[in-house]
Amino acid sequence: MSVLDTILEILQTKRLSPEMERRLDAMLWSREFDEVELAALRELESLLENGVIHLG
């Protein structure tokens, strides 16, 4: 599963499960990202900060 696929799944469910968090964390340390992926990560960060995406 790609970074974008994982982020899309999180955005659709509005929930960041421990499994998705681990998957995303592993990807974040494995390589560099293109502009589209960076934009998606920024959007995810913003939604987490604003409480739109829930942890757990």
Secondary structure as the mmCIF struct_conf table of DSSP 4:
data_model
#
loop_
_struct_conf.conf_type_id
_struct_conf.id
_struct_conf.beg_label_comp_id
_struct_conf.beg_label_asym_id
_struct_conf.beg_label_seq_id
_struct_conf.end_label_comp_id
_struct_conf.end_label_asym_id
_struct_conf.end_label_seq_id
HELX_RH_AL_P HELX_RH_AL_P1 VAL A 3 THR A 13
TURN_TY1_P TURN_TY1_P1 LYS A 14 LYS A 14
STRN STRN1 ARG A 15 LEU A 16
HELX_RH_AL_P HELX_RH_AL_P2 PRO A 18 LEU A 28
TURN_TY1_P TURN_TY1_P2 TRP A 29 SER A 30
HELX_RH_AL_P HELX_RH_AL_P3 GLU A 35 GLU A 49
TURN_TY1_P TURN_TY1_P3 ASN A 50 GLY A 51
BEND BEND1 VAL A 52 ILE A 53
STRN STRN2 HIS A 54 LEU A 55
#
